[in-house]
Amino acid sequence: MPVDAKISREASPARAHARALWCEAPGRASLRDAPLPALRAGQALVRTLYSGVSRGTERLVFSGRIPVSEFESMRAPLQEGAFPFPVKYGYCAVGVVEDGPPGWAGRNVFALHPHQSAFVADAAMLRPLPDGLSPRRATLAANMETALNALWDSGAGPGDRIVVVGAGVVGLLVGYLCAGLPGADVTMVDLDPAREGVCAALGARFVGAADWAARGVKDADVVFHASASAPGLALALGAAGLEASVVEMSWYGAGDVPAPLGGAFHSRRLRLVSTQVGQVSPSRRPRWDYARRMAKAMELLADDRLDALIDREVAFEDMPEAMTDIFAPGAKGLGVVVRY
């Protein structure tokens, strides 16, 4: 059920006070006051309930590792500031509409908005949550959209032998979608043996990276790489079978990444495929727009097993200090949500 939002515009806590999280310099963040504009026609006032942290992309933002060449392409839809700093960034906000066009008040919605306690946005940019989807789990919507797009880009189908290297949140969502393909054999690979339980719960076999040589798959039909590491990419290429596709989901930011394209890469005629959520996959683009893809991503979150992908909750007021730990190299855990 939607959170009760029968609060007048004048009395609304969101209207009276809003704060936003800003990355100020490499490794440093702060909370700033965020004045809210008066509502215009077609706009809504949203009080944030949760926002999700994208550990991969937001780590690069927090550390100042967005390449100059990508300053414009990596802008979030409702971002403020500019790369490298200061910048207000994020794209996984879930809240309740407190004021807006007729029929919107009281609805729980998802928005591609940075971390902020309340915000004003065009109603056209808000996606109502499907009935039964909790606001907390809905913070995974952007990640699920990424996973869905990658699955389309891969061409994976029923009965395929599929390997996913990197059992973070996005990798696990890819594994979850692939495990739903009839007859598919899905193997997840990660350095952390603690990921085995959640992989099994989502319908995938787990192999630790250290055990890959003895227990791994050598002739996969499709391989997804989501570890954002050179060793992970090498493992992904080694797991691919003849003329298979290796879908590169990692984004490394600034810097070069060694890729082992010698050896059997050419003799096996491998395809290294990039995937990115900024465009709908070419295989669906004639029929799907962003709104349809996002609606499907939220529909795909209707599974209680996916709650296991969120294992840390941080109060919004604590985020400036917590970010150093969240984005530390080798930080433990999976998904992080911000609680407002």
ROFIDREN-852985 format. One record per atom (N, C-alpha, C): x, z, y; residue in three letters. Coordinates in steps of 0.05 Angstrom, whole numbers, padded with zeros to 5 digits, always signed. Example, Ala and Ser with C-alpha at 12.3 -4.5 7.8 and 13.67 -1.06 7.14 Angstrom:
BEGIN
+00264+00156-00114ALA;+00246+00156-00090ALA;+00264+00156-00066ALA;+00257+00142-00045SER;+00273+00143-00021SER;+00258+00157+00001SER;
//
This chain:
BEGIN
+00017+00000-00024MET;+00000+00000+00000MET;+00018+00000+00025MET;+00009-00013+00047PRO;+00025-00013+00071PRO;+00027+00015+00082PRO;+00050+00021+00095VAL;+00053+00046+00109VAL;+00034+00047+00132VAL;+00021+00070+00136ASP;+00002+00073+00158ASP;+00016+00070+00185ASP;+00006+00051+00201ALA;+00019+00046+00227ALA;-00001+00046+00249ALA;-00022+00063+00247LYS;-00042+00064+00268LYS;-00032+00081+00291LYS;-00013+00070+00306ILE;-00001+00084+00328ILE;-00004+00066+00353ILE;-00012+00077+00375SER;-00015+00060+00399SER;+00011+00050+00409SER;+00010+00028+00424ARG;+00035+00017+00435ARG;+00049+00037+00452ARG;+00034+00053+00467GLU;+00047+00072+00485GLU;+00059+00095+00470GLU;+00046+00104+00448ALA;+00056+00128+00434ALA;+00076+00122+00412ALA;+00079+00097+00405SER;+00096+00089+00382SER;+00124+00099+00385SER;+00135+00113+00364PRO;+00163+00122+00365PRO;+00182+00098+00368PRO;+00175+00076+00355ALA;+00192+00052+00357ALA;+00193+00042+00385ALA;+00170+00042+00399ARG;+00169+00032+00426ARG;+00185+00051+00445ARG;+00184+00077+00439ALA;+00198+00096+00457ALA;+00228+00096+00453ALA;+00238+00090+00429HIS;+00266+00093+00424HIS;+00275+00075+00401HIS;+00296+00060+00406ALA;+00308+00044+00384ALA;+00338+00045+00387ALA;+00351+00045+00363ARG;+00380+00045+00363ARG;+00389+00023+00344ARG;+00413+00012+00349ALA;+00423-00010+00333ALA;+00452-00004+00325ALA;+00460-00015+00302LEU;+00488-00012+00292LEU;+00504-00036+00301LEU;+00526-00031+00314TRP;+00544-00052+00324TRP;+00572-00048+00312TRP;+00584-00070+00303CYS;+00612-00071+00296CYS;+00628-00075+00322CYS;+00645-00056+00329GLU;+00658-00057+00355GLU;+00686-00068+00354GLU;+00700-00064+00332ALA;+00728-00073+00329ALA;+00733-00071+00299ALA;+00756-00082+00290PRO;+00762-00081+00261PRO;+00760-00052+00251PRO;+00742-00047+00232GLY;+00740-00020+00220GLY;+00726+00000+00237GLY;+00713-00008+00258ARG;+00700+00012+00276ARG;+00672+00003+00283ARG;+00652+00021+00281ALA;+00625+00015+00287ALA;+00613+00038+00303ALA;+00590+00032+00316SER;+00577+00052+00332SER;+00547+00046+00332SER;+00531+00067+00341LEU;+00503+00063+00346LEU;+00499+00060+00376LEU;+00484+00040+00384ARG;+00478+00035+00412ARG;+00448+00036+00417ARG;+00440+00044+00441ASP;+00412+00041+00448ASP;+00404+00012+00448ASP;+00380+00007+00440ALA;+00370-00021+00437ALA;+00343-00023+00452ALA;+00344-00029+00477PRO;+00319-00032+00492PRO;+00301-00054+00480PRO;+00276-00048+00478LEU;+00257-00067+00465LEU;+00241-00081+00487LEU;+00240-00108+00485PRO;+00225-00122+00505PRO;+00195-00119+00501PRO;+00180-00124+00522ALA;+00151-00125+00520ALA;+00142-00147+00501ALA;+00121-00142+00486LEU;+00112-00162+00467LEU;+00100-00186+00481LEU;+00108-00210+00472ARG;+00095-00234+00481ARG;+00076-00244+00460ARG;+00060-00263+00466ALA;+00041-00274+00447ALA;+00056-00284+00422ALA;+00046-00276+00399GLY;+00058-00285+00374GLY;+00080-00267+00365GLY;+00086-00246+00379GLN;+00108-00228+00371GLN;+00097-00202+00359GLN;+00114-00188+00344ALA;+00106-00163+00331ALA;+00128-00142+00336ALA;+00119-00117+00338LEU;+00137-00094+00339LEU;+00139-00082+00311LEU;+00164-00080+00300VAL;+00168-00071+00273VAL;+00185-00046+00273VAL;+00175-00025+00260ARG;+00191+00000+00256ARG;+00205-00003+00229ARG;+00231-00001+00229THR;+00246-00006+00205THR;+00244+00018+00186THR;+00240+00012+00160LEU;+00240+00032+00139LEU;+00267+00033+00124LEU;+00276+00009+00117TYR;+00302+00007+00103TYR;+00315-00019+00112TYR;+00342-00020+00110SER;+00356-00045+00112SER;+00378-00045+00091SER;+00383-00069+00080GLY;+00403-00072+00059GLY;+00430-00080+00071GLY;+00451-00070+00058VAL;+00478-00077+00066VAL;+00488-00099+00047VAL;+00497-00121+00058SER;+00509-00142+00043SER;+00539-00137+00042SER;+00548-00125+00019ARG;+00576-00116+00018ARG;+00596-00138+00022ARG;+00591-00162+00012GLY;+00610-00183+00014GLY;+00613-00193+00043GLY;+00591-00203+00054THR;+00592-00215+00081THR;+00597-00194+00102THR;+00583-00171+00100GLU;+00586-00151+00121GLU;+00614-00138+00120GLU;+00627-00137+00097ARG;+00655-00128+00096ARG;+00673-00146+00113ARG;+00668-00172+00111LEU;+00684-00191+00127LEU;+00679-00188+00157LEU;+00653-00183+00164VAL;+00646-00179+00192VAL;+00659-00153+00202VAL;+00657-00132+00187PHE;+00667-00105+00195PHE;+00697-00106+00198PHE;+00711-00122+00182SER;+00740-00123+00183SER;+00751-00145+00202SER;+00732-00161+00214GLY;+00741-00182+00232GLY;+00753-00206+00218GLY;+00743-00212+00194ARG;+00755-00234+00178ARG;+00737-00259+00177ARG;+00719-00262+00196ILE;+00704-00287+00197ILE;+00721-00308+00210ILE;+00726-00331+00197PRO;+00743-00351+00209PRO;+00731-00363+00235PRO;+00748-00369+00254VAL;+00739-00380+00279VAL;+00722-00405+00274VAL;+00729-00421+00254SER;+00715-00445+00248SER;+00686-00440+00240SER;+00680-00415+00231GLU;+00653-00409+00221GLU;+00638-00390+00239GLU;+00647-00386+00264PHE;+00634-00368+00282PHE;+00604-00375+00286PHE;+00599-00401+00288GLU;+00571-00409+00293GLU;+00555-00411+00267GLU;+00566-00422+00246SER;+00551-00425+00221SER;+00544-00398+00208SER;+00560-00377+00214MET;+00555-00351+00201MET;+00538-00333+00218MET;+00528-00342+00241ARG;+00510-00325+00257ARG;+00485-00319+00241ARG;+00478-00293+00241ALA;+00452-00285+00230ALA;+00430-00293+00249ALA;+00406-00298+00238PRO;+00384-00309+00256PRO;+00378-00292+00280PRO;+00380-00266+00278LEU;+00373-00248+00301LEU;+00397-00232+00310LEU;+00420-00241+00304GLN;+00445-00229+00313GLN;+00447-00227+00343GLN;+00461-00206+00353GLU;+00468-00204+00381GLU;+00499-00200+00382GLU;+00510-00208+00405GLY;+00539-00208+00407GLY;+00550-00233+00393GLY;+00577-00233+00390ALA;+00590-00257+00379ALA;+00614-00248+00363ALA;+00622-00264+00344PHE;+00646-00258+00328PHE;+00670-00263+00346PHE;+00692-00248+00343PRO;+00694-00227+00322PRO;+00681-00201+00330PRO;+00682-00192+00355PHE;+00671-00167+00364PHE;+00665-00168+00394PHE;+00647-00151+00403PRO;+00628-00134+00388PRO;+00605-00151+00378PRO;+00593-00143+00355VAL;+00572-00159+00343VAL;+00552-00141+00329VAL;+00527-00147+00332LYS;+00505-00133+00317LYS;+00497-00152+00295LYS;+00502-00144+00270TYR;+00499-00163+00248TYR;+00483-00151+00225TYR;+00471-00168+00209GLY;+00455-00159+00186GLY;+00432-00177+00182GLY;+00420-00177+00158TYR;+00398-00196+00152TYR;+00381-00186+00129TYR;+00377-00160+00126CYS;+00361-00150+00104CYS;+00344-00126+00113CYS;+00327-00130+00133ALA;+00311-00108+00144ALA;+00283-00109+00133ALA;+00273-00085+00127VAL;+00245-00083+00117VAL;+00232-00061+00134VAL;+00208-00066+00145GLY;+00195-00047+00161GLY;+00165-00050+00161GLY;+00152-00036+00178VAL;+00123-00036+00180VAL;+00116-00045+00209VAL;+00096-00063+00211VAL;+00088-00073+00237VAL;+00071-00053+00250VAL;+00079-00045+00275GLU;+00063-00025+00290GLU;+00046-00038+00311GLU;+00053-00062+00319ASP;+00037-00076+00339ASP;+00043-00105+00337ASP;+00023-00122+00343GLY;+00028-00151+00341GLY;+00002-00166+00340GLY;+00003-00191+00331PRO;-00021-00208+00329PRO;-00042-00195+00311PRO;-00067-00203+00315PRO;-00089-00193+00298PRO;-00082-00195+00268PRO;-00087-00174+00253GLY;-00083-00174+00224GLY;-00055-00166+00215GLY;-00036-00162+00234TRP;-00009-00155+00226TRP;-00004-00125+00225TRP;-00017-00109+00241ALA;-00011-00080+00243ALA;-00015-00067+00215ALA;+00005-00051+00208GLY;+00004-00037+00183GLY;+00016-00052+00159GLY;+00025-00077+00163ARG;+00036-00092+00141ARG;+00065-00087+00138ARG;+00074-00084+00113ASN;+00103-00082+00108ASN;+00115-00111+00107ASN;+00137-00114+00121VAL;+00149-00141+00124VAL;+00179-00141+00120VAL;+00189-00164+00112PHE;+00218-00168+00110PHE;+00226-00186+00134PHE;+00250-00181+00145ALA;+00260-00197+00167ALA;+00290-00200+00165ALA;+00301-00223+00173LEU;+00330-00227+00174LEU;+00340-00215+00200LEU;+00339-00189+00202HIS;+00346-00174+00227HIS;+00369-00155+00221HIS;+00387-00151+00241PRO;+00409-00132+00237PRO;+00398-00103+00234PRO;+00417-00085+00228HIS;+00410-00057+00224HIS;+00401-00044+00251HIS;+00375-00038+00253GLN;+00364-00027+00278GLN;+00339-00012+00271GLN;+00334+00010+00286SER;+00312+00028+00279SER;+00284+00015+00284SER;+00283-00003+00303ALA;+00258-00018+00309ALA;+00266-00043+00324ALA;+00248-00063+00322PHE;+00255-00088+00335PHE;+00230-00104+00341PHE;+00233-00123+00359VAL;+00212-00142+00365VAL;+00220-00170+00356VAL;+00203-00183+00342ALA;+00209-00210+00331ALA;+00184-00227+00331ALA;+00188-00253+00331ASP;+00165-00271+00328ASP;+00152-00266+00300ASP;+00126-00265+00300ALA;+00113-00261+00274ALA;+00120-00282+00254ALA;+00126-00306+00263ALA;+00133-00328+00245ALA;+00159-00322+00230ALA;+00175-00303+00240MET;+00201-00297+00227MET;+00197-00273+00207MET;+00173-00262+00205LEU;+00168-00240+00187LEU;+00155-00249+00162LEU;+00164-00238+00139ARG;+00152-00245+00113ARG;+00138-00221+00101ARG;+00112-00221+00099PRO;+00098-00199+00087PRO;+00106-00194+00059PRO;+00109-00168+00051LEU;+00117-00162+00024LEU;+00093-00166+00005LEU;+00099-00177-00019PRO;+00077-00180-00038PRO;+00067-00152-00046PRO;+00042-00151-00054ASP;+00030-00126-00063ASP;+00047-00114-00086ASP;+00053-00089-00084GLY;+00067-00075-00105GLY;+00097-00075-00102GLY;+00108-00091-00083LEU;+00137-00091-00079LEU;+00145-00069-00060LEU;+00161-00050-00068SER;+00168-00028-00051SER;+00187-00037-00029SER;+00184-00025-00005PRO;+00202-00032+00017PRO;+00232-00028+00010PRO;+00238-00008-00006ARG;+00266-00004-00013ARG;+00277-00027-00030ARG;+00263-00035-00050ARG;+00272-00057-00067ARG;+00271-00084-00052ARG;+00253-00086-00033ALA;+00251-00111-00017ALA;+00276-00117-00001ALA;+00293-00097+00003THR;+00319-00103+00017THR;+00336-00122+00001THR;+00330-00126-00025LEU;+00345-00145-00041LEU;+00336-00174-00037LEU;+00317-00179-00020ALA;+00305-00205-00018ALA;+00325-00227-00011ALA;+00342-00221+00009ALA;+00362-00241+00017ALA;+00382-00247-00006ALA;+00389-00226-00021ASN;+00407-00230-00043ASN;+00393-00246-00066ASN;+00368-00241-00070MET;+00353-00256-00090MET;+00350-00285-00082MET;+00347-00290-00056GLU;+00345-00317-00046GLU;+00371-00332-00051GLU;+00394-00318-00047THR;+00420-00330-00053THR;+00423-00336-00082THR;+00414-00318-00099ALA;+00417-00322-00128ALA;+00399-00345-00137ALA;+00375-00347-00127LEU;+00357-00369-00134LEU;+00368-00396-00126LEU;+00379-00397-00102ASN;+00391-00422-00092ASN;+00415-00430-00110ASN;+00431-00411-00118ALA;+00454-00416-00135ALA;+00445-00427-00162ALA;+00424-00415-00173LEU;+00414-00424-00199LEU;+00405-00454-00197LEU;+00391-00460-00175TRP;+00383-00488-00171TRP;+00408-00506-00169TRP;+00428-00497-00154ASP;+00452-00513-00150ASP;+00467-00518-00177ASP;+00464-00499-00195SER;+00480-00500-00220SER;+00469-00520-00240SER;+00443-00525-00240GLY;+00430-00541-00260GLY;+00427-00527-00287GLY;+00431-00501-00288ALA;+00428-00487-00314ALA;+00399-00489-00324ALA;+00397-00490-00350GLY;+00370-00493-00362GLY;+00367-00478-00388GLY;+00344-00480-00401PRO;+00339-00466-00426PRO;+00360-00471-00447PRO;+00367-00451-00462GLY;+00386-00454-00484GLY;+00415-00454-00476GLY;+00422-00455-00450ASP;+00450-00457-00441ASP;+00465-00431-00447ASP;+00491-00435-00451ARG;+00510-00413-00453ARG;+00521-00409-00425ARG;+00515-00386-00412ILE;+00520-00381-00384ILE;+00538-00357-00381ILE;+00558-00359-00364VAL;+00576-00337-00357VAL;+00574-00332-00327VAL;+00572-00306-00320VAL;+00573-00297-00292VAL;+00596-00279-00289VAL;+00615-00287-00272VAL;+00639-00270-00267VAL;+00635-00255-00241VAL;+00633-00229-00243GLY;+00628-00211-00220GLY;+00600-00200-00222GLY;+00598-00174-00230ALA;+00572-00161-00234ALA;+00566-00143-00210ALA;+00569-00154-00186GLY;+00558-00141-00162GLY;+00529-00147-00160GLY;+00517-00141-00137VAL;+00488-00145-00134VAL;+00480-00174-00138VAL;+00494-00192-00124VAL;+00487-00221-00126VAL;+00492-00231-00154VAL;+00515-00224-00165GLY;+00521-00233-00193GLY;+00500-00223-00213GLY;+00492-00198-00210LEU;+00471-00187-00228LEU;+00445-00201-00224LEU;+00438-00208-00200LEU;+00413-00222-00196LEU;+00414-00250-00208LEU;+00437-00263-00206VAL;+00440-00289-00220VAL;+00437-00285-00250VAL;+00451-00265-00261GLY;+00448-00260-00290GLY;+00420-00254-00298GLY;+00405-00239-00281TYR;+00377-00232-00286TYR;+00360-00258-00288TYR;+00364-00276-00268LEU;+00349-00301-00268LEU;+00356-00318-00292LEU;+00381-00320-00298CYS;+00390-00336-00321CYS;+00380-00325-00348CYS;+00379-00298-00350ALA;+00369-00286-00375ALA;+00339-00292-00379ALA;+00325-00300-00358GLY;+00297-00308-00361GLY;+00293-00336-00370GLY;+00315-00352-00372LEU;+00312-00379-00382LEU;+00309-00378-00412LEU;+00289-00392-00423PRO;+00285-00390-00452PRO;+00310-00397-00468PRO;+00317-00380-00486GLY;+00339-00385-00504GLY;+00367-00384-00492GLY;+00369-00377-00467ALA;+00395-00376-00454ALA;+00411-00352-00464ALA;+00438-00356-00467ASP;+00457-00336-00475ASP;+00474-00329-00451ASP;+00470-00305-00439VAL;+00482-00298-00414VAL;+00502-00276-00418VAL;+00527-00281-00408THR;+00548-00261-00409THR;+00557-00254-00381THR;+00558-00229-00375MET;+00568-00219-00349MET;+00596-00208-00353MET;+00613-00213-00333VAL;+00641-00204-00334VAL;+00647-00188-00309VAL;+00660-00165-00313ASP;+00667-00148-00290ASP;+00690-00130-00298ASP;+00705-00121-00277LEU;+00727-00102-00282LEU;+00716-00074-00288LEU;+00692-00067-00279ASP;+00681-00040-00281ASP;+00664-00037-00306ASP;+00673-00022-00326PRO;+00657-00019-00350PRO;+00631-00005-00346PRO;+00628+00009-00322ALA;+00603+00022-00316ALA;+00580+00003-00312ALA;+00586-00023-00308ARG;+00565-00043-00304ARG;+00551-00051-00330ARG;+00562-00043-00353GLU;+00551-00052-00378GLU;+00522-00045-00381GLU;+00515-00021-00374GLY;+00487-00011-00377GLY;+00467-00028-00362GLY;+00473-00033-00336VAL;+00453-00048-00320VAL;+00452-00077-00330VAL;+00475-00088-00338CYS;+00475-00116-00349CYS;+00457-00118-00374CYS;+00459-00098-00392ALA;+00443-00098-00416ALA;+00414-00096-00409ALA;+00407-00078-00389ALA;+00380-00074-00381ALA;+00367-00100-00370ALA;+00384-00117-00358LEU;+00374-00142-00346LEU;+00374-00165-00366LEU;+00383-00160-00391GLY;+00382-00180-00412GLY;+00407-00196-00416GLY;+00430-00186-00406ALA;+00455-00200-00409ALA;+00475-00184-00424ALA;+00493-00198-00438ARG;+00515-00185-00452ARG;+00537-00179-00432ARG;+00552-00158-00435PHE;+00573-00150-00417PHE;+00600-00152-00432PHE;+00620-00163-00418VAL;+00647-00163-00428VAL;+00665-00155-00404VAL;+00681-00134-00409GLY;+00700-00126-00389GLY;+00721-00147-00385GLY;+00730-00150-00360ALA;+00751-00170-00354ALA;+00776-00167-00370ALA;+00783-00141-00376ALA;+00807-00136-00392ALA;+00804-00145-00421ALA;+00779-00147-00430ASP;+00773-00155-00458ASP;+00767-00185-00461ASP;+00768-00199-00439TRP;+00759-00227-00440TRP;+00774-00245-00460TRP;+00800-00241-00461ALA;+00816-00258-00479ALA;+00807-00255-00508ALA;+00798-00231-00516ALA;+00790-00227-00543ALA;+00760-00232-00548ALA;+00744-00226-00528ARG;+00715-00226-00532ARG;+00700-00247-00515ARG;+00714-00261-00499GLY;+00700-00278-00479GLY;+00690-00305-00490GLY;+00675-00318-00474VAL;+00664-00345-00480VAL;+00683-00366-00470VAL;+00689-00386-00486LYS;+00709-00406-00478LYS;+00696-00434-00473LYS;+00671-00437-00480ASP;+00658-00463-00477ASP;+00631-00461-00464ASP;+00629-00447-00442ALA;+00604-00443-00428ALA;+00593-00469-00417ALA;+00567-00472-00416ASP;+00554-00495-00403ASP;+00555-00493-00373ASP;+00551-00469-00363VAL;+00551-00463-00334VAL;+00565-00437-00330VAL;+00582-00436-00309VAL;+00595-00411-00301VAL;+00590-00406-00272VAL;+00582-00381-00265PHE;+00579-00373-00237PHE;+00602-00354-00231PHE;+00615-00359-00208HIS;+00636-00340-00199HIS;+00627-00325-00175HIS;+00626-00298-00177ALA;+00616-00281-00156ALA;+00633-00257-00152ALA;+00659-00258-00159SER;+00677-00235-00156SER;+00693-00235-00130SER;+00693-00257-00116ALA;+00709-00260-00091ALA;+00738-00253-00095ALA;+00749-00261-00118SER;+00777-00256-00124SER;+00790-00280-00138SER;+00816-00284-00134ALA;+00830-00306-00147ALA;+00830-00302-00177ALA;+00836-00278-00188PRO;+00835-00275-00217PRO;+00807-00281-00229PRO;+00786-00274-00214GLY;+00759-00280-00223GLY;+00754-00309-00225GLY;+00764-00324-00204LEU;+00760-00353-00204LEU;+00775-00366-00227LEU;+00800-00356-00233ALA;+00815-00366-00255ALA;+00800-00362-00282ALA;+00789-00338-00285LEU;+00774-00332-00309LEU;+00750-00350-00311LEU;+00736-00355-00289ALA;+00712-00372-00289ALA;+00719-00400-00298ALA;+00741-00411-00287LEU;+00749-00438-00295LEU;+00757-00439-00325LEU;+00770-00418-00334GLY;+00778-00417-00362GLY;+00755-00414-00381GLY;+00732-00404-00372ALA;+00709-00400-00389ALA;+00692-00425-00392ALA;+00696-00445-00375ALA;+00679-00469-00374ALA;+00685-00488-00396ALA;+00665-00499-00409GLY;+00669-00519-00430GLY;+00672-00547-00418GLY;+00675-00566-00435LEU;+00679-00594-00427LEU;+00657-00604-00408LEU;+00665-00614-00385GLU;+00647-00625-00365GLU;+00627-00605-00355GLU;+00633-00579-00357ALA;+00615-00558-00347ALA;+00618-00555-00317ALA;+00598-00541-00305SER;+00598-00535-00277SER;+00607-00506-00272SER;+00625-00502-00253VAL;+00633-00475-00244VAL;+00622-00472-00216VAL;+00603-00455-00212VAL;+00590-00451-00186VAL;+00603-00429-00171VAL;+00616-00435-00149GLU;+00631-00416-00133GLU;+00612-00403-00113GLU;+00605-00378-00118MET;+00587-00363-00100MET;+00601-00346-00080MET;+00627-00340-00085SER;+00642-00322-00068SER;+00648-00335-00041SER;+00648-00319-00020TRP;+00658-00329+00006TRP;+00680-00310+00014TRP;+00704-00321+00018TYR;+00728-00306+00021TYR;+00735-00300+00051TYR;+00721-00313+00069GLY;+00728-00309+00097GLY;+00754-00322+00104GLY;+00769-00310+00123ALA;+00794-00321+00132ALA;+00815-00318+00109ALA;+00833-00337+00108GLY;+00855-00335+00088GLY;+00851-00356+00066GLY;+00873-00361+00051ASP;+00873-00380+00029ASP;+00870-00365+00002ASP;+00858-00379-00017VAL;+00854-00368-00043VAL;+00866-00387-00064VAL;+00885-00378-00080PRO;+00896-00396-00100PRO;+00876-00402-00122PRO;+00874-00427-00130ALA;+00856-00436-00151ALA;+00872-00452-00171ALA;+00871-00444-00197PRO;+00887-00458-00218PRO;+00874-00484-00226PRO;+00880-00505-00211LEU;+00869-00531-00216LEU;+00888-00549-00233LEU;+00908-00537-00243GLY;+00925-00552-00262GLY;+00915-00548-00290GLY;+00933-00547-00310GLY;+00925-00543-00337GLY;+00904-00562-00346GLY;+00882-00551-00358ALA;+00861-00568-00370ALA;+00838-00573-00350ALA;+00842-00566-00325PHE;+00820-00570-00306PHE;+00810-00599-00306PHE;+00829-00618-00304HIS;+00821-00646-00303HIS;+00814-00658-00331HIS;+00829-00650-00351SER;+00824-00661-00378SER;+00796-00652-00388SER;+00787-00629-00379ARG;+00760-00620-00386ARG;+00739-00629-00367ARG;+00747-00644-00346ARG;+00729-00656-00327ARG;+00710-00635-00315ARG;+00721-00613-00307LEU;+00704-00591-00296LEU;+00694-00599-00268LEU;+00671-00588-00261ARG;+00659-00592-00235ARG;+00659-00565-00221ARG;+00672-00563-00198LEU;+00673-00539-00182LEU;+00653-00543-00159LEU;+00631-00527-00160VAL;+00608-00531-00142VAL;+00606-00508-00122VAL;+00605-00515-00097SER;+00600-00494-00077SER;+00570-00489-00074SER;+00562-00465-00068THR;+00534-00459-00063THR;+00532-00440-00040THR;+00512-00443-00023GLN;+00509-00426+00000GLN;+00480-00427+00008GLN;+00470-00404+00017VAL;+00441-00401+00021VAL;+00432-00413+00047VAL;+00450-00421+00065GLY;+00443-00432+00091GLY;+00426-00457+00089GLY;+00428-00472+00067GLN;+00412-00496+00062GLN;+00398-00493+00036GLN;+00373-00502+00034VAL;+00359-00503+00008VAL;+00374-00523-00010VAL;+00377-00516-00035SER;+00391-00533-00054SER;+00380-00562-00053SER;+00398-00582-00054PRO;+00389-00610-00052PRO;+00368-00617-00073PRO;+00369-00604-00096SER;+00350-00610-00118SER;+00322-00602-00110SER;+00318-00584-00091ARG;+00292-00574-00083ARG;+00285-00581-00054ARG;+00304-00590-00039ARG;+00300-00592-00010ARG;+00277-00611-00002ARG;+00271-00632-00017PRO;+00248-00649-00008PRO;+00221-00634-00009PRO;+00219-00613-00025ARG;+00193-00600-00029ARG;+00193-00571-00020ARG;+00217-00558-00017TRP;+00218-00530-00011TRP;+00229-00526+00018TRP;+00217-00508+00033ASP;+00229-00500+00058ASP;+00238-00471+00056ASP;+00249-00460+00077TYR;+00260-00433+00076TYR;+00238-00412+00070TYR;+00214-00416+00081ALA;+00192-00397+00077ALA;+00184-00397+00048ALA;+00182-00420+00036ARG;+00173-00421+00008ARG;+00195-00408-00010ARG;+00220-00413-00004ARG;+00241-00401-00020ARG;+00242-00371-00017ARG;+00238-00361+00007MET;+00238-00332+00011MET;+00214-00319-00003MET;+00191-00331-00001ALA;+00167-00321-00014ALA;+00172-00319-00044ALA;+00185-00339-00056LYS;+00190-00338-00085LYS;+00211-00316-00091LYS;+00231-00313-00074ALA;+00251-00292-00078ALA;+00238-00265-00079ALA;+00220-00259-00061MET;+00206-00233-00061MET;+00188-00230-00086MET;+00175-00252-00094GLU;+00159-00251-00118GLU;+00176-00244-00142GLU;+00201-00255-00143LEU;+00219-00250-00166LEU;+00229-00221-00167LEU;+00226-00206-00145LEU;+00235-00178-00145LEU;+00215-00159-00158LEU;+00192-00170-00168ALA;+00172-00153-00179ALA;+00179-00143-00207ALA;+00201-00129-00209ASP;+00211-00119-00235ASP;+00225-00093-00230ASP;+00214-00071-00241ASP;+00225-00044-00236ASP;+00254-00042-00244ASP;+00263-00058-00263ARG;+00291-00057-00272ARG;+00310-00062-00249ARG;+00302-00077-00229LEU;+00320-00084-00207LEU;+00325-00061-00188LEU;+00311-00039-00191ASP;+00317-00015-00175ASP;+00345-00004-00181ASP;+00355-00010-00205ALA;+00382-00001-00213ALA;+00404-00014-00196ALA;+00397-00036-00183LEU;+00418-00050-00166LEU;+00423-00036-00140LEU;+00406-00016-00133ILE;+00410+00000-00109ILE;+00417+00028-00117ILE;+00442+00035-00114ASP;+00451+00062-00124ASP;+00462+00079-00102ASP;+00460+00071-00077ARG;+00469+00088-00055ARG;+00450+00085-00031ARG;+00443+00108-00019GLU;+00426+00108+00004GLU;+00439+00124+00026GLU;+00441+00112+00050VAL;+00455+00124+00073VAL;+00436+00126+00096VAL;+00435+00149+00109ALA;+00418+00153+00133ALA;+00429+00135+00155ALA;+00412+00123+00170PHE;+00420+00105+00192PHE;+00440+00118+00211PHE;+00435+00143+00217GLU;+00452+00157+00236GLU;+00480+00161+00226GLU;+00484+00160+00199ASP;+00510+00164+00187ASP;+00526+00138+00183ASP;+00514+00115+00189MET;+00526+00090+00182MET;+00553+00085+00196MET;+00558+00091+00221PRO;+00584+00086+00233PRO;+00607+00098+00218PRO;+00603+00122+00208GLU;+00624+00136+00192GLU;+00624+00126+00163GLU;+00601+00120+00152ALA;+00599+00112+00124ALA;+00610+00085+00118ALA;+00611+00067+00138MET;+00619+00039+00133MET;+00648+00037+00123MET;+00665+00054+00132THR;+00693+00053+00122THR;+00694+00057+00092THR;+00678+00075+00082ASP;+00677+00081+00054ASP;+00663+00059+00039ASP;+00640+00049+00050ILE;+00625+00028+00036ILE;+00641+00003+00032ILE;+00657-00004+00052PHE;+00672-00029+00051PHE;+00701-00026+00043PHE;+00709-00002+00033ALA;+00736+00002+00024ALA;+00742-00015+00000ALA;+00767-00025-00002PRO;+00775-00041-00026PRO;+00770-00025-00051PRO;+00756-00037-00071GLY;+00751-00024-00096GLY;+00729-00002-00094GLY;+00713-00002-00073ALA;+00692+00018-00071ALA;+00673+00017-00094ALA;+00666+00040-00105LYS;+00649+00041-00128LYS;+00620+00037-00120LYS;+00603+00030-00139GLY;+00575+00027-00135GLY;+00566-00001-00131GLY;+00540-00004-00129LEU;+00528-00031-00127LEU;+00515-00034-00099LEU;+00489-00033-00098GLY;+00475-00038-00073GLY;+00473-00014-00055GLY;+00475-00018-00029VAL;+00472+00003-00009VAL;+00448-00003+00008VAL;+00430+00017+00012VAL;+00409+00014+00031VAL;+00412+00035+00053VAL;+00403+00027+00077VAL;+00403+00045+00100VAL;+00374+00055+00103VAL;+00372+00082+00104ARG;+00346+00095+00107ARG;+00341+00103+00136ARG;+00317+00096+00147TYR;+00311+00102+00175TYR;+00291+00125+00176TYR;
//
